Amino acid sequence: MLFERFTDDDLSHYSYAVGCEREGTLAIVDPRRDVDAYLDFADEEGMEIACVLETHVHADYASGARELAEATGAEVAVSAYDEGETYQVAFPHRDLREGDAIELGSVRIEALHTPGHTPEHLSFLVFDGSRSKTVPMLALTGDFLFVGSLGRPDLLGEEAKPGLAERLFASVREKLAGLPDGLEVHPGHGAGSMCGSGISGRPRSTLGFERIANPYLDPALSRDEFVEKILGSAPPFPPYYRRMKRLNADGPPSLGELPGLDPLPVDRFRELVDGGRAVVVDLRDQHAFGGAHVPGAFGIGAGGKLSTWAAWVVPYGRPILLVAEHEEQAEGAVRSLVRVGLDEVVGYLDGGIAAWREEGLPLDEIPQVGPRELAARRAEGEEVVVLDVRSDDEWAAGHVEGAVHVMGGRLAEEDGDAELDGRLRDGETPVAVVCGSGYRSTVAASVLARRGFDDVWNVTGGMTAWKAAGLPTVR
């Protein structure tokens, strides 16, 4: 049996290839949108992609199932349990019910209905017939069972989430009951994904170890205790999840090739900016972006969580222009953007910000302030609002005294400034934005600048630098 994991660090997403080397056929499970990695893998192994499997209708990324099927002629197979649900797969596919199997030579991939994260969710038990035809070797658990956690059951809203939590409890107790301790668990996400709380950084586990160490598999938990625990631990809900669910149910449009890989001369780039519809995403780091950027640009650095933060803050359905340091950085960004359905990338600024500056075109800046300087200015009585844009857990673990807390992604929501202290709108008090390292605060500061906040600073190094400087925090 051939088995391979593909990792997207940006979205903490895992997809898989499973196949029979003797027969030369592969199945790809939960593929990402840019599918060339799977095509290249199949070509390198001298194998054919015969089937594309989906564990569920995904919320956090745009699926590549339809794209991959069109590129290879493979069959798409998805859950039959989406019938009558809010999100039903609308493009051509084969329905799978519990017990249905995909046969690839000596490899059998059997569907197991594990609802809770979503109503239709499937896990896949993989049997290597050359080892055992009756005992599965591994399970591809999608967003049902993570290493150290379970999938969140609140994706369909407040009314549906108690019932989904109860179904998740039933899946844990009933569907896992007869499976062996030695079963390898290969989930759809790792640490950093907002599809579950407290997911481990390890990409795989065994069912036996999860039974011991996963807090949601504790047999002492009653159903009511389980429901309270799982609903009380859900991470922030990104509004783009609803849009992504609809996109994946309908089937994302085919890309063919990656968009936006053409350099745009300064005149054309400026023309698109001045047209008012295009948005600029600047891929440089916090210092370069803070020093000079195209007015109104989003500062979302390459190499971080570009997919996640772009999906949170960049408006959909509008042309996207990139400011990159080189062509490879632009291509990486395009991949990150199409993975969350931001397909309208037009191109990147030829010559980068230096070319824009050489033409004498307007530039904005976001001043950078170090933790010691910020602390000293506050100690001297200077009025500064510290806006902490980290997660609830990070905030609770320790923050700057007197800071205002709003998770960064929420700043781009239509009512995103409703929670902010009134001092942020008086037009005079500077706002110093802080996160863990400076990446998220750069995103947040650029969002605030776009919303009309005139005096925004970025705290370089974030709370990591603040603590390293020995400055106090409160809980």
Secondary structure as GFF3:
##gff-version 3
##sequence-region A 1 475
A	DSSP	beta_strand	2	8	.	.	.	ID=ss1
A	DSSP	beta_strand	13	20	.	.	.	ID=ss2
A	DSSP	beta_strand	25	29	.	.	.	ID=ss3
A	DSSP	alpha_helix	36	45	.	.	.	ID=ss4
A	DSSP	beta_strand	48	53	.	.	.	ID=ss5
A	DSSP	alpha_helix	65	72	.	.	.	ID=ss6
A	DSSP	beta_strand	75	79	.	.	.	ID=ss7
A	DSSP	three_ten_helix	80	82	.	.	.	ID=ss8
A	DSSP	beta_strand	94	96	.	.	.	ID=ss9
A	DSSP	beta_strand	101	104	.	.	.	ID=ss10
A	DSSP	beta_strand	107	113	.	.	.	ID=ss11
A	DSSP	beta_strand	122	128	.	.	.	ID=ss12
A	DSSP	beta_strand	138	142	.	.	.	ID=ss13
A	DSSP	beta_strand	145	146	.	.	.	ID=ss14
A	DSSP	beta_strand	149	150	.	.	.	ID=ss15
A	DSSP	alpha_helix	161	170	.	.	.	ID=ss16
A	DSSP	pi_helix	171	175	.	.	.	ID=ss17
A	DSSP	beta_strand	184	187	.	.	.	ID=ss18
A	DSSP	beta_strand	205	206	.	.	.	ID=ss19
A	DSSP	alpha_helix	207	213	.	.	.	ID=ss20
A	DSSP	three_ten_helix	215	217	.	.	.	ID=ss21
A	DSSP	alpha_helix	223	232	.	.	.	ID=ss22
A	DSSP	alpha_helix	240	250	.	.	.	ID=ss23
A	DSSP	beta_strand	263	264	.	.	.	ID=ss24
A	DSSP	alpha_helix	266	274	.	.	.	ID=ss25
A	DSSP	beta_strand	279	282	.	.	.	ID=ss26
A	DSSP	alpha_helix	286	291	.	.	.	ID=ss27
A	DSSP	beta_strand	298	299	.	.	.	ID=ss28
A	DSSP	alpha_helix	306	313	.	.	.	ID=ss29
A	DSSP	beta_strand	320	323	.	.	.	ID=ss30
A	DSSP	alpha_helix	327	338	.	.	.	ID=ss31
A	DSSP	beta_strand	345	349	.	.	.	ID=ss32
A	DSSP	alpha_helix	352	358	.	.	.	ID=ss33
A	DSSP	beta_strand	368	369	.	.	.	ID=ss34
A	DSSP	alpha_helix	371	379	.	.	.	ID=ss35
A	DSSP	beta_strand	385	388	.	.	.	ID=ss36
A	DSSP	alpha_helix	392	397	.	.	.	ID=ss37
A	DSSP	beta_strand	404	405	.	.	.	ID=ss38
A	DSSP	three_ten_helix	408	412	.	.	.	ID=ss39
A	DSSP	three_ten_helix	422	425	.	.	.	ID=ss40
A	DSSP	beta_strand	431	434	.	.	.	ID=ss41
A	DSSP	alpha_helix	439	450	.	.	.	ID=ss42
A	DSSP	beta_strand	456	459	.	.	.	ID=ss43
A	DSSP	alpha_helix	462	468	.	.	.	ID=ss44
###
